[in-house]
């Protein structure tokens, strides 16, 4: 499988976690390698606008869109999840996202930001991603998130499975939507539960 190399800062811990979960990992942005991989992992840390700019520099949006059009699995993490939405709004600046999912990434409505540390999640009973780890805690570091979910079945894929968490209000913690899955938290920083979660994804490839 491929970890998309576009300048994100958390790639090495992600690669190590994926390897512990059983993956044979390659870090690259080479178009042919990205398209041929069984799975594509999209990391992401920092500002929404910066991640979008970095992705565009390697035509990451086009690569992701082409993979999804062919039903090829993609997993995004943290800001690598946020960019799948229509837009991100940070400090009054609106940045267009990849538009795979409708909605906006906005500041959490919490007294303490960032939301940093371990938190529980509310996963649907039929979640594949959270099989065996539904009651575990995962590690979050973020101040922004999707706080609504409006996409329903498009007829091509089953109803999206949406997992929620709470910090000053509910926000989307993970999504399983056809070939496109993502988590707001960092599985690579979540110890054994995070490795199990990544293994659950790898088993679907």
VMD Tcl script that draws the C-alpha trace (Angstrom):
set ca {
  {0.00 0.00 0.00}
  {1.01 3.64 -0.47}
  {1.26 6.55 1.96}
  {0.79 9.69 -0.14}
  {3.99 11.75 -0.05}
  {3.01 15.41 -0.31}
  {4.92 17.02 2.57}
  {2.75 16.11 5.56}
  {4.64 16.01 8.84}
  {3.25 12.82 10.38}
  {4.22 10.32 7.69}
  {6.92 8.42 9.58}
  {4.77 7.55 12.59}
  {1.97 6.61 10.19}
  {4.26 4.32 8.20}
  {5.48 2.63 11.38}
  {1.91 2.09 12.61}
  {0.80 0.68 9.26}
  {3.75 -1.70 9.25}
  {2.86 -2.84 12.77}
  {-0.67 -3.44 11.49}
  {0.73 -5.73 8.81}
  {1.12 -3.51 5.74}
  {3.91 -3.41 3.19}
  {4.24 0.38 2.90}
  {5.67 2.67 0.24}
  {5.91 6.48 0.63}
  {5.43 8.08 -2.78}
  {3.44 10.52 -4.88}
  {4.27 8.71 -8.14}
  {1.05 8.58 -10.11}
  {1.36 5.00 -11.32}
  {2.31 3.70 -7.86}
  {-0.54 5.59 -6.19}
  {-3.07 4.29 -8.70}
  {-1.85 0.69 -8.54}
  {-1.71 0.39 -4.74}
  {-4.23 -1.79 -2.91}
  {-4.81 1.08 -0.47}
  {-3.90 4.78 -0.29}
  {-3.26 6.41 3.09}
  {-3.58 10.21 3.22}
  {-1.93 11.74 6.31}
  {-2.44 15.33 7.37}
  {-1.38 17.76 10.08}
  {-1.51 21.55 10.34}
  {-3.83 24.04 8.70}
  {-6.51 23.03 6.20}
  {-5.29 25.61 3.66}
  {-1.68 24.45 3.91}
  {-2.61 20.78 3.47}
  {-4.75 21.62 0.43}
  {-1.86 23.59 -1.10}
  {0.55 20.71 -0.50}
  {-1.90 18.20 -1.97}
  {-2.38 20.33 -5.07}
  {1.40 20.51 -5.57}
  {1.46 16.74 -6.23}
  {-2.00 16.63 -7.90}
  {-3.19 14.70 -4.87}
  {-6.83 15.67 -5.33}
  {-6.86 14.26 -8.85}
  {-5.17 11.05 -7.74}
  {-7.63 10.56 -4.88}
  {-10.62 11.29 -7.11}
  {-9.46 8.82 -9.77}
  {-8.89 6.09 -7.18}
  {-12.35 6.61 -5.71}
  {-13.96 6.64 -9.16}
  {-12.50 3.17 -9.64}
  {-13.60 1.97 -6.20}
  {-10.02 1.90 -4.91}
  {-9.73 2.28 -1.11}
  {-8.49 5.51 0.47}
  {-8.01 6.25 4.19}
  {-7.50 9.83 5.41}
  {-6.27 10.86 8.86}
  {-6.85 14.13 10.80}
  {-6.55 17.02 8.30}
  {-6.22 14.26 5.71}
  {-9.86 13.55 6.59}
  {-10.98 17.18 6.76}
  {-9.92 17.96 3.18}
  {-12.46 15.46 1.84}
  {-15.23 17.94 2.73}
  {-16.35 20.89 0.57}
  {-14.47 23.54 2.50}
  {-12.52 24.47 5.61}
  {-12.98 27.72 7.54}
  {-10.02 28.74 9.70}
  {-9.57 32.19 11.28}
  {-12.03 33.71 8.85}
  {-10.36 32.17 5.79}
  {-12.40 29.79 3.66}
  {-10.47 27.22 1.62}
  {-12.04 24.91 -0.94}
  {-11.60 21.23 -0.11}
  {-11.68 18.14 -2.32}
  {-15.49 18.03 -2.25}
  {-15.86 14.27 -1.83}
  {-18.33 14.92 1.01}
  {-20.70 17.88 1.48}
  {-20.13 20.13 4.45}
  {-17.70 22.46 6.12}
  {-14.83 22.09 8.59}
  {-15.30 24.70 11.33}
  {-13.90 25.51 14.77}
  {-15.14 23.30 17.59}
  {-17.53 25.00 20.00}
  {-15.48 24.22 23.10}
  {-14.03 26.36 25.88}
  {-10.65 24.61 25.61}
  {-8.92 24.28 22.24}
  {-7.24 22.42 20.77}
  {-9.03 19.20 21.61}
  {-5.92 17.31 22.61}
  {-5.73 13.89 24.22}
  {-7.70 10.67 24.53}
  {-11.41 10.49 23.89}
  {-14.09 7.88 23.38}
  {-16.11 7.56 20.19}
  {-19.67 6.55 19.36}
  {-19.36 4.10 16.46}
  {-22.30 2.44 14.69}
  {-22.92 -1.20 15.53}
  {-22.06 -2.31 11.99}
  {-18.77 -0.41 11.81}
  {-15.98 -2.46 10.24}
  {-13.28 0.07 11.14}
  {-14.05 -0.12 14.88}
  {-14.52 -3.88 15.08}
  {-13.04 -4.94 18.42}
  {-12.14 -1.37 19.48}
  {-15.55 0.29 19.72}
  {-15.12 0.91 23.46}
  {-11.51 2.11 23.29}
  {-10.12 5.65 23.48}
  {-8.30 7.32 20.59}
  {-5.87 10.22 20.44}
  {-7.11 13.56 19.06}
  {-5.21 16.79 18.32}
  {-7.39 19.35 16.52}
  {-9.39 22.55 16.86}
  {-11.58 22.09 13.78}
  {-13.93 19.35 12.62}
  {-17.06 18.51 10.66}
  {-19.99 18.98 13.01}
  {-22.76 17.91 10.64}
  {-23.22 14.98 8.28}
  {-25.66 15.38 5.42}
  {-24.57 12.75 2.88}
  {-26.72 9.66 2.64}
  {-26.56 6.65 0.33}
  {-25.85 7.62 -3.30}
  {-27.23 4.36 -4.65}
  {-23.75 3.08 -5.57}
  {-22.58 2.47 -2.00}
  {-24.24 1.45 1.23}
  {-25.36 4.04 3.73}
  {-22.23 5.76 5.13}
  {-21.21 4.66 8.62}
  {-20.49 7.78 10.66}
  {-18.74 7.70 14.05}
  {-19.05 10.65 16.42}
  {-17.11 12.08 19.36}
  {-17.77 14.99 21.70}
  {-15.73 18.03 22.73}
  {-17.93 21.04 23.36}
  {-20.47 19.36 21.09}
  {-20.66 16.41 18.73}
  {-18.32 16.19 15.75}
  {-17.54 13.58 13.13}
  {-14.75 11.32 14.40}
  {-14.68 8.81 11.53}
  {-16.48 7.90 8.30}
  {-16.77 4.67 6.33}
  {-18.24 5.59 2.93}
  {-17.73 3.11 0.12}
  {-14.01 3.11 -0.75}
  {-13.39 6.35 1.18}
  {-12.75 6.00 4.91}
  {-11.26 8.52 7.33}
  {-10.65 9.35 10.98}
  {-10.34 12.72 12.71}
  {-8.13 11.20 15.40}
  {-4.61 9.81 14.96}
  {-4.63 5.98 14.95}
  {-0.84 6.04 14.69}
  {-0.73 7.79 18.10}
  {-3.50 5.68 19.66}
  {-1.48 2.67 20.80}
  {-2.83 -0.86 20.39}
  {-6.41 0.27 19.57}
  {-5.08 2.41 16.73}
  {-3.05 -0.47 15.32}
  {-6.12 -2.74 15.50}
  {-8.17 -0.09 13.69}
  {-5.58 0.18 10.91}
  {-5.51 -3.62 10.70}
  {-9.28 -3.61 10.28}
  {-8.89 -1.28 7.30}
  {-6.06 -3.30 5.79}
  {-8.19 -6.45 5.93}
  {-10.70 -4.80 3.57}
  {-8.11 -4.15 0.84}
}
mol new
graphics top color blue
foreach p $ca { graphics top sphere $p radius 0.5 }
foreach p [lrange $ca 0 end-1] q [lrange $ca 1 end] { graphics top cylinder $p $q radius 0.2 }
display resetview
